[in-house]
Amino acid sequence: MTEQGFQALVQRLTGRAQRHPARFRLEVFALAAAGYLYVLLLVVLALLSSLVLVVICFLQPILLVKLLKIIWLPIWFSWSVLKSIWVRFDPPQGRPLKPAEAPALFAEIARIRAAIPGPKPHQVLVTDDYNAAVAQHARLGALGGWRNYLILGLPMMSAMSPDQFRAVLAHEFGHFGAGDSRLTGRIYRMRVLWARLQQQFDQRGGFFFRRFFAWFGPKFNAYSFVLARAQEYAADAASARLVGTVPAAEALVIAQIGHDYQESQVWQPVWQRLPHDPEPLARPYAQLLAGGHRYADWSDAPARLQRALQRRTGWSDTHPALGDRLASLGAAAAVPPAAEQSAAAAFLGPTAEVLAREFDERWRAGISQPWRERHEQRQQERQELAMLDEQAAGAGALDRAALWRQALLTEIVHDPATALPRFQAFAEAYPDSAEARYAIGQILLGQGDDAGIALIDAVMRQDPNAIKPGAVLVHQYLTDRGREAEARPYLDAWQARDDLEQQAAAERAEFRPKDDYLDHGLDAGEVDRLRIQAATLPWLGQLWLVRKRVAVFPEQPAWLLLVKPRWYKRIKPALAETEIRRTLDLADTLTVAVHRSELKALFRRATRMAVGSLIYRA
């Protein structure tokens, strides 16, 4: 199914779900059941096939030798399918919270549960994420054994007022009360199951049920996508009914833009200290707890809110866009005032400081070693930049490599705005530099300047390897400003390039006897290097290097190294490949094949077609 077909199907199903929500849920359950039934039917048929073959062998022992080669295939198939069905997931992670540590929070949970009937959470977890969620984990995998988890992020609790966070809790329990979390978990398991089955059978190839996968997978994704999005609207409505429309709307706004505030006001200053402090000294979670709700510098909040409102509900996320969620509540979009008290202080009490201290200690323990290494590297970069600046001021113009390094270091040591003139000067001196134009375009887009789009476009036309990163950059810039129509071609360009890369990877993933092979095309010096290194391996008999003829990106060789040990030397193929790679210093993209019986046809075909491929003989 094409992306356009998927979107059209989602739009049709959305209308059906809105008109008949209960019926639509039943349709999703029925579709999921049909998928499981089909898989189980395949397993039963495969096992029956094995049983029939066993009976035939018992009745006609003369056929045993012939059937022995295929009797295991249905059993292997059944085991592969059953193993794929048994999808297990780890339980959610976080710091468990006991009722005695936060009596106010557990009292609020009990009050919300009384208003929104649903299962009691077996465990409340606090995390260092800017998020809140509910989850149900099946301890016994496909057999069930469900445990309910309420997951609360301390940064989000630090950013919201008590009423706003009540709305968040009501939203999450809205999922619990409707049974959405368990349904969502089952849907997620189904998606993983079908992805694994498709990957498995695509690799094996040739199975008659591939058509069913091609039909069921996109259809189930569309149905489950619509249901998951409907669940979000229903949970928003439950939140507004319980705590009021205003707190529910404010919570949605803070959930959307509060993370950006914390990033700019707390985390960016922390990382800005890296060049100056040899050890991480900050206590970011304590800072969030102390002032995350006060919004010391909230002047850009209206602009952030407008950018969030410009985003439209897309097709890759089941969460609707902020504007659509506010419209469904009948609420106006506005920046909430700063809170006098944070939800963390109100609901966690003294435990909030304990949690912040634990998170800070864990953060510092995890970041200390990379911080010290990066600090030392930054000092070296600062010294190198000073030397380049001194050289440019004294001895005159820098060469191309030094001038480029100077611009890069300026961006690293200072900031993109300071580096922009240097990148521009480099591009003026060397008009052929795609890297310089890309750097300039990226900086301009970061400054909100549309002029960066044309520069990125030019680089994407010049260098195909820049298509995917450039498309992502411009697409994000345009969608952040609500310009979806302009952004769409960049998504298409990314997809087209990704399709080509996948085709190229598929061509290079397998070397078969029926493929065409060419001479390696290396110069004599490189061949001599390989020959000298190969001579150090006492077990090596012959070595061939060939290229597979490929249709996608033929300028990027698909090399195959054929290794044949001496006839009297015994060495395991895996060990031989490891020694060859280490001794010859081969690139990871080069495929190595060690001679064995099942590869005889490949060796014969490749060495005959590529006449000059022999590069070493003992």
N, C-alpha and C positions, 0 to 999 in steps of 0.2 A: 504494500500500500504506500502510495506517495504521501509526502507531507501534506499536500493540498487535500488529498482524499481523507487523511486522518482529521484534518481541521474541519472539513465538511461533515464528517461523521460525528465529531464531537459537538458541533453546532446543532445537528439534528437531535442527538441524544440529550443535549442540555434542555431543549424545549420539552422533550418527553419526560425528563426527570422533574421539571418544574410543574408540569400538569398532573403527573401521577407519581409522586415520590415513593410511596410504598410499593407500587407495582414495579417501579424501576429497580428498587433494591432486590426484589425477587428475581428480576431478569439477570442482574449481576450474579446472584447466587446460583441461578440455573446455568449460566454460562460457565462459571467456575466449576460447577459440578460436572458439566459436560466435558470439560477439559480433563479433570481427574478420571472420569469414567473412560474416556478414550485411552488415556495412558494405561490404566489398569487392564483394559481390554487387550491392549498390545502385549502386556506382560503375560496375561492368561494364554493368549494365542501362542506366544513364544514358548511358554512352558509346555503347552500341549504338543507343540511341534517336537520338542525334545523328547517328550514321553513316547510319541509315535515312533520316532527314530530308534529309541531304546527297545521298544517292542519288536520292531522290524529286525534289529540286530539279534534279539533273543530268538526269534522264530527262524531267522536265516543267518546263522553265524558266518556264512561265507561272505556276507556283505559287511561284516564288522570293520575290516580294514578300510574299505571305501568310505563307509559312513563315519568312521572315527574322525575324519578331518572336518566334518561339518556339524557333528552332533553337539559340539560345545557352543556353536554360534548362537542359537536361541537362548541358551543359558546365560552366555555373556551379555546378550542384549537385555534380558530380564534383570540381571544384576545391575547393569548400567542405569536402567530406568529407575529401579527401586532406590539406588544410591542417590540419584538426582532428586527423587521425591523427598528423601529424608534431608530436607534443608534445615539446618540448625543455625541459630543466631545466638551470639553472646548476649547476656542480660545487659541493660543499660548501666553505665558506670557513673559514679558520683559519690559524694560524701554522705553516708546515711545520717539521717536526722531523727533523733528520738523525741517523743512527745515532751519529755521533761526538759529538753533543751530549748524548745520553742512552744510553750503552751498556747500562746496567742495564735500562732499559725495553725496549730491542730484544732483549736476551737473554731477558727474561721473555716477550716476544711469541713468540720462537722456541720457547721451552719449551712454551707453551700450544698453539702450532700443531702441535707434534709430538704432543701428546696429543689434540688435536681437529683432525683433518685438514681442511684447507680452503685457500682461496687466500691467497696472501701479500698484505698490503696494499701497494699501490703508494705510498701516502703516509700518514704519520701527521701529523695536524693537532692543534694545541693551541688551545683557544678560551677565552674568558673566561666561558663559561656553566657552570652547575652541571649537567653532563650528561656522558654518554658514549654513543657510538653508532658503528655501522658504516654505511657507505653505499656503493653501487655506482652510478657515474655512467656513462651511455652517451654517449660523446663524439660518436657518429654518429647520435644520436637513435634512430629505429626500426630502424636497421641495426646497432646494437650498439656495439662498441668499448668494452667495459666497463673501468673502472678502479675499484679497491677503495680505500676510505678508512677509516681508523680515527680517530675524532674523540674527543679527550679534553679534558674541561674542567678547567682548573687549579683552580677553586674546589672541585670534587668531589675531586680528588686531594689537595687540602689538608685536606679534612675526614675522610679515611679513613686507616686503617692500611694498611700494605703488604698484609697478608693479605686485608683487605676489598676493596682495589682489585684484587687478583688475581682475586677472585670476579667483579668487574665485567668485567675483561678476558675471563675465561672465558665469561661470559654473552654478551658481544658476539661472541666467536669461535664460540660455539654457533650464533649466527645465520649466520655465515660458513660454518661447516662443513656445515650442513644446506642451504646454498644459499638460506637464507631471505631474505637481504638483496636478492639479485637478484629473487627472486619478489616480495618486498614492493615493490621498485621497479616491477616490471611491473604489479602490482596497482594501485599508485598512479597509474601512467600510464593504465591502463584507466579508473579512476574519473574522472580529469581529462578523458579523451577523451569519455566518455559525458555528463559534465556539460556540456561544450562543445557537443556535438552536440545535446543536448536544448535548451539555451538557444538555439542557432542556429535550430532548426526550430520551436521554440515562437514565436519572434519572427516567423518567416516565416508560420507557421500552415498548417493544412490538408493536411499530408502524411499519406499513408496508413500510413506506418510508425511513427507516433507511438505506436500501441498496443504495438509491439514495444519501444520505449523504456520505456514505462510498466511493461512486464512484466520486461524484462531488468535495468534499472537497480537497483531494489530487491533483486531476486534475487541479482545479482552482489555488491551491497554486503553482503548477509547472508552469503553464502558466504565472501567475502574477509575479512569481519570475524571470523568464527569461525576461519578459518585463521590470521590474524594473531595472535589471542589464543592459540591453541594453540602457535604459535611461541614466545611469551613463556614459557609454562610449560616447553616443551622446553629453551629456553636456560637457564632457572633450574636445571633438573635437570642439564644438562651442567656448569654452574658448580659445583653441589654435589658432583658426582662427582669433579671435578678438585681442588678446594681444600678440600672438606669442607662439611658442612651448616652448622656454626656461622658460619664467615666469610661464607658465602653469605647466610645469614639476617641477619647484622649489616650486610652491605652493603645489603640491601634496606631495612633500617630507617634507616640513615644517608642513603641516597638519598632517603628519604621525608621525614625530619624535619630533616636537616642543613642544608638550604637555609633553613628557617625560623630556625635558630640563627644562621646567617651574616647573615641579614637583620636580626635584632634586635640582634646583638652588634657588627656591623661597619657595615652600610649605614645603619641608622637613625641611629647616632651621627654618621656622615658628613653626612647631610642635616640633622641638627639644628644643625650648625655654619653652615648657610647664612645665617641672620640675623646672625651675628656676624663671619664672615670674608668680606671682599670678593672673595677669590679662593679656589678650591678648594685646600686645602693637604694634604688627606689622601692617604694611599697605601693604598687599601683592599686591593689585591691582595697587597701586601707584608704587610699585617696578617693576611690570610687565610692566607698561607703561613707566617707566624711562629706563629700560635696557633689556626688553624682546627680543628686536631685535638685541642686540649687541652680545649676546652669549659670556659672559665673560669667561666661561669655556666650550669650544665646542670640547674638545679633544676626547671625546668618541662618537662624532656624527657619524664618519664612521662606528664604530661597531654597533651603533643603526640602521643605515641605512641598513647595511648588514643583521641584524636580521629581519628588516621589509621586505627586499627583499626575504628572505628565506620563508616567509609565502606564502602559496598558496591560491588561491581563493577557498573558501569553499562553503558549501551548506546551511549555516545558516545565511549568510549576503548577501544582494543584492549588497553591494558595492564590486567591484572587489579588489583583492589584489594590492598593490602598484606596484609590478613588471609588472603585466598585464596591468595596466593603463598606465605606462610609455611606455611599448612596443606598445600599441595601438597608442600612440602619436609619436612613432619613436624617443623617447628621451632617452638619456643616464642617468643613475642614478648617481647623484653626490650631495654632500653636498653643499648647496648654501652658498655663502659668507655672512658675517654679513652685515646687512643693515645700511646705514648711517642714515636713518630716518624710523620710523615705519609708517605703514599704519594708525594707530590710530592718530598719530600726523598730518599726511598729510591730512587725510580726515575729522577728527573731530575737529582739531584745539584746542582752549582752552576748548572746551566741553569735550575733552578726560579726562582732569584733574578733571572736575566736575563729570564725570561718575565714575572715579576711586575713588574719595572721597565718592560718594554715595554708591558704592559697598563695600568699606572698612567699612563704618559706619554700613551698614546693616550686613556685616559679623561679625563685632565685637559685635553688639547687639545680634545676634543670637547665638554666640559662647561663650559669657561671662560666663553665668551660668554653662554650662557643662565644660568650661575651668577651672573655679574655683574648681569645684568638682573633676575634674581629677587631677588638680595640688595638691590638698590636699591628694588625694589617692596616687599620686606618691610620696609625701613626706613620707607617712606612709610606702609605699613599700620600699623606700630607707632605712628608719630606721629599718624595719624588716630584710632586707638583711644584713645590718651592724651587727645586733644582731646575725644572723645565722653565718656570717663569723667569728665573734668574738668567738662564741660558738665552731665552728669547729676548730679554731686555738688554743683555750685554753683547753676545756674539752675533746677534742677528736672527734671521728667520730659521725656524726649525724645519727639519725634513718632514716628509709626509707622515711617517710612522710616529714621530715624536709629537707632531702637531695634533694628530688624532688622539694620542694618549693624553695630551694636555687637556683637550676638551672633555674626554671621559672622566679624568680625575677631577676636573672642576665640578662636574655634576655630582660625583661621589662625595667629595670633600665639602662642597658648599651646597648648591641646590640647582635644580634645572634652570631657573631663571637666570642665575649667574653664568651658567654654561651656555645658554642660548647664543650669545654673540660669538662665542668661540666655534660652536658648531656651524653657525652661518658663515664665519670667515673661512672655515675649512671647506664648506661646500662651494664657496666662491672660488677658492684656490684650486679645488679639484672637483669640477662639475660632474665627473663620472662616478662619484661616490654615492651609492645608494644608501649606505649606512648613515651618512651625514644627513641626507634628506629625511630619512626615517626618524632619526633622533630629533630633528627640528620639528617635524610634523607631530611627533608624540608630545613634545613640550608645548607646542601651540594648542593642541587639543586639551592638555592638562590645564591650560590657562583659559579655556573656553573660547578659543579662536578657531572659527571655521576654516581658516586658511590652511590648517593642518591637514584637512581632508584631501585637498588636491595633492599635497606632497606625499601622503601615504598612498594615494591612488597611483601616482607615478612610480613609486618604488614597487608596488605590487605588479605593475605591468612590466617593469624591468627585471625583477627577480621573483620567479614563481615561489621560492621558499619563503617570501615575505607575505604571501597571500593570506595564510591562516592567521598569523599574529596581527597583520594589518587589518584584516576583516573584523577580528574580535575587537580591536581597539576602536575602529570607527563605528562599528555597530553599537558598542556600549555607549559611546559618546552621543550618538543620535537617539538611542532609545531613552537615555537619561533625560533627554529634552523633549520627549514625546513625539519624535519624528520617525514613526515606525515605517512609513512608506519609503522614506529615504534609506532607512536602515536595512530594509528587506534585501536589496541586491547584495549586500555584504554577507548576509547569512547564506544566500544562494552561492556566492563565490567561495565561502568557507566550505560548504557542503560539496561543491564540485571538486575542489582541490582535495578534500578528505577522501572522496570516492576514488580519485586517481591514486592517492597514496595507499589506500587499501588494496586496490587492484595491483599496484606495484609490489606491495608486501606479499600478496597471495602468489604472484608470479615467482617471487624469490624464496618462498617458504618451502618449495618442493622441487627437487631435481629428479626427473623421470627419464627412463630410457627412450621414450618417444619424443623428448624435447630435442631441439637443435642446439648444437654447441659450436663455439668458435675458438680460435686461438686466443691466448691470454692478452696479447697486445702490449705487454710490458717491454720496456727498453732493456738492452743487454745488461746494463749495470745493475738493475733491480733483480734480474734473473740470476746474475752471478752472486749477488748477496744471498738470495734464497738458497742457491746451490751450496755455498760455503757453510751456511748455518745448518742445512739438512745433513751435511756430511758428518756432523758431530753426533748424530743419532746412530748408534751401532746396530739397532734392529731394523732400520729403514732400508727398504730395497729399491722402490721406485716412487717417483713423485710427479704427478701431472697437475697442471693448472689450466683450467678452461673457463670460458665465459658462456653462460646460457643466453641464447637469443631471446630478448624480452621485447614486448610491444610498448610497455609503459615506461617512460623515462629511460630510453635505451642509452642515453649518455651516462647513466649511472650503472656501471658494470655489475652483473650478477655473477660473481666468481665462485667457482667450485674447485676445491683442492682435493685431488684423489690420492690417497695414501695406500701403498701396498708394502707391507713388511717383507723382510727376507723369508724365504720359504721355510727355513729351519728355525726361525725365531718365533716364540709364542708371546703375544702381548694382547691384553684386552683392548677392544676398540676404544672404550672410553678413556683408558690411560694413554693410548696412542694419540688420540685427539688432543688430550691435555698437553702432552709433551710437545707435539707439533706446534700447537698454538704458542706455548711458552718459548720454545726455541726459535721459531721463525718470526715471532712478534707480529702475529696476524691480527687484522682488524676484526672486531666482533661481527661485522656484516658479512664476512667471508665464511662460506660453508665448507666444512671439512667432512669428507666421507672416507672411512677406513674400510679397506677391502674385506668383504665376507661374502658368503654364498649368495645371499639375497640381493647383493649389489653387483653381481657379475654382469648382468645385462647393461646396467648403467655404465660401468667401467668400459665395457666393450664399445658401446655406442659413442661415449664422449671421447675416448682416445682415438677412435677411428675418424671421427668427424673433424676434430681439432688436431691436425697432423703434427703441428709443431708444439704440442702442449707438454711434452716430456721435458721437465726441467732438472731432474736428478735421477741418476741410476748408480747404484752402489757398485 
